[in-house]
Amino acid sequence: MITTESGRMTFGIGLPIGDPEGLTEWALRAENGPFSTLGLLDRLVYDNPEPLVTLAHLAGVTQRLRLQTEVLIAPLREPALLAKQAATLDRLSHGRLTLGVGVGGRADDHEASGTELRTRGKRLDAQIATMRRLWAGEPYSDSCAAIGPLPHTAGGPELLFGAFQPAALERVARWGGGLLAAAPPAWAPRLFDAVRRFWAEYDRPGSPRIVAQVNTALGAPEVIDDARAAMSAYYAFNEYGNSMVDGMLTEPAQIRTAAQQFADMGVDEVVFYCYGRDPEQVDRLADILG
């Protein structure tokens, strides 16, 4: 058992995006393992399943796992409709939704959605303000009534932010409940320290929830090669894509070491993103993490 100062660190499964029909089996296996969360990535101009629709389906085949977007590119979406979708999923899952959001960085995603890439941060701030009001049951405007249903979770589902830059890290403390960090142990601490500093500056009670993301693939060489190819294609737009692929963990000892490193940093949860499409990934991870 890996523990932190605040207690036992939990583990999530990041679902592969290349085989939507197979995700039910992944969810059922995770439900029976030592996992707390199902995570799912988001893109628009890509061959991936839409995360809110997919997690709504998986909510129906699970009972205890949290359903987490990592991260939903909120500025691509209209805020009132997004608020309604998130509240509905939180309601149907009995409060199991964690809405992880971020601004995204793909110009083609914004082109396809008809939104501006350069103003995505300001748009996200405005979206969150609107969604918070709607989740509290307030009217949309003086001339437009409230938009239901109310979420199961009072005030709205748990809200986490994917962030790297100072403005985005400050947004965690201003609007959210914590950070989603797709960063390796070597440079994740600066992100955690920044968020905790902003948290204190905003005089927020308690501490921010910190969720780390680790890319992994376990199995035969052909499984790992397939996972690397899938990850490389997904992050082809990113200047750090090759280093991310190179950093994929493929050995049990690497996974245990990373989990312990994050625990020592006070991380609350580690989500292991599996780019291999073989659902045996779930069982292999379960054996390693216990």
N, C-alpha and C positions, 0 to 999 in steps of 0.2 A: 504494500500500500504506500502510495506517495502522498505525503501530507505537506501542507503549508502552515504558516503561523495561524491562519484563520480556520484551519481544519483540512479535511480531505479534499484534494484537488480532483475535479471531475474530468471526464474525457468525452469528446464528441466524435462523430463520424461525419466527414465531409463527403457528400455523395458524388459519384462520377456523373458527368453530364452527357456522355456519349451513348447511353442506352436507357432512355426514359422508361421503357417497358419493364426493365429489370429492377427498378428502384423499389418496388414493393417487396421483393425478396431481401434487398439490402435492409430495408426498414424492419422487417420481421426478425431478421437475424440480430440487428442492433438492439431491438426491444428485449431480446433474451440475453444480451451480453452486459458487460460492465460499462455501458455508455449512458450518457444523460441527454444527448442532443443529436439531432440530424441537421446538418448544415447544407446549404445549396448556394452555388454561385449564381451570378446574374450577368447576362449580356443581352443585347438586342440583335445586333447584326452578327449572329453566330448560330450554329446548329445545336442549341442547348434548350432544355425545357424551361418554360417560364416558371420562376420559383414559387410565386404565391399559389398558382394553380396546382403545381406539383406537390407542394407541402400540404395543401388542402386535401389532396387525395391521400397522402401519407398519414394525415391526421386521422383518417377514417380506418386505417389498419393498425394503428398504434394506440396505446393508452397512457403511457407515462413519459415518453421521450419529448423533449422540447423541440420545436420546429423553428429553425433559425436561418434567416437570409444572411449570406456572407459574401459580398454585401449587395443589397438591392440598390441599383443605381436610381435613386429617387428622382433626380432632376429630369429623367426621361418621362416621368409620369405626371398626370394632372393631380394636384394635391387632394381635392375633395374625393375623387374616385379612389385614390390610394388609401385615404383614411377609411373609407367604407370597406374596401377589400381587406385591409389589415384588421379592422374591428370585427368583421364577419369571421375571418379565420381564427382570431383570438376567441371569439364567442363559441364557434363550433368545436374548437379544440379544448375548451374549458380552461383558457388562460395559458396555453402552452406555447404561444407564439413569442419569439424574440425577433424583433424587427431590426436587423442590422443594415444600416444604410451608409452610402457614400456618394461621392460626386461623379465617379467614373472619369475616364480619361481618353476614351475612344471618340474621335471625331465622327466616325461613321455611325456610331450609336446615336449621337445627337442629331446628325443629319436625318436619319430615318425617323426619329421621333419629332422632328421639327422644333428642336430646342437649341439654345445657344450654348456652345461649349465654354466660351469665355466668361459667362455669367452664371455658371452652374453652382458655384458656392453660395452666391446671394439667393439664387432660386431655392436651394436646399434650406437655407435659414427661413425663408418665407413659407416654404412647405411645412416645415416642422411646427412653426407657429400656428398655421392653419389647422394642421392635424390635431395638435394639442387641444385647441378650442373645440373642435368637432368631437373629439373623444370625451370631452367633459360635458357634452350635451348642449353646448352653446349653439345659437343659430349661425349660419354661414355669414349672413350679413343682415342689415336692417330690413332688407326686402326679401330675404331668402331664409327659410326655416332651418331648423337643425337637420342634420343628416345622420340617420341611424343605420344599423343598430349600434347601441353603446357596446363597447368592448366588454369582455368578461372581466378583464383587469381594470380596476378603477384608474382613470386617468390615461388609459391606453396601454398597449403591450409594452413589455420591456424594450427599451430603445438603446441600441448600441451604435457606435460610429466606427467605420473604418477610416483611419487617419494616419498621415505621416507628417504633413506640414504643420507649422505652428497654428495657423488659423483653424485648421481642421481639428487639431488636438484641443484647442480652446473650446471648440464647439461641443466636445464631449462633456465638459464641465457645465457648459451653459444650458444645454438642452437634454443631455442623455443620461444613461445609467452606467455607461462604461465604454471601453475601447475594444475593438476587434483589431488585432495586430498580426498582420501577415509579414512578420519580421523574424529572422533567425535569432537565437540567443545571443549572438555576438553583438548585435546593435539594437535589440529590442529594449534594453533598459533605459535608453535615452527617451524613448517614446513613453514608457511607463512613468518615468520621473516627471516628464513634462505634464502628462495628464494629471498626476497626483498634485503637482504644483498648482495647476489651474483649478483643480477641485478645491484646494484649500483657499485660493484667492476668491473664489465664488462663495466661500463659506458653506459648502455643501456638507450635509451630515454624512457620517460614515466614510466610506471610501469607494472609489469607482470600481466597477467590476471589470476585470482584465481577462480577456479571452485571447489566447494565442492560437495561431494557425500554423500547422506543420504539414508539408507535402510529403507523401509517402507512397510506396508501392512495395508489396511483399509477394514473393513467389518465385516461380521459375524465371530464367532469363528472358524468355519471350514475353512474359507478363510485364516485367519491368521495362523492357524495350518499348512495348506498346504504351505503357503509362508515360514514359518520357516523350514519346512522339505526340501523345494527346496533350500533354502539358505544354510542350513546345509550340504546338499549333495555337493553343488558347492564349498564350502570352507572347505571340509573335510580334505584336505591336509595341511591346514593352522593352525599353533599352536594357532592363535587367532580366529579361526572359531567360537567356542562356544560363546566367548564374543561378536563377531559381531552379531550373531543371537540374543543373549540376548539384544543387543542394538537396535534392530529393533524398529522403532517408529510405534505405532499402534493406537494412539489417536490424534485427531485434535489439542489439546492443546500442545502436544509434538512437533508436526510438526511446529506449529506457533512459539514456543519457539526456536527451532533449527534454523529456518529461520532467526529470529531476532538476535540470537547470531552470526550467520555467517555474517549477515549484519553489525553488530557492529564491526566485525573484518575486514571489508572492502572487503568482498568476492563479486565477480561480479555476480556469478550465483550459484545456488544450483540445483543439479540434484537429483531428488527423484527416487531411484531405487525400482521398484515395483516387488516383488517376487511372489505376488499373480497373478494368470493367468486370473483373471476376469477383462475384460476391463472397468468395472465400476470403477476400481481404478482411472482411468483418471478423471472421473467426480467427484469422491469424493475428490480427491486432488484439482481439480479446485474450488470446493465450499469452501474449506478451505483457499486456497491462494488468491482467488478473482480475 
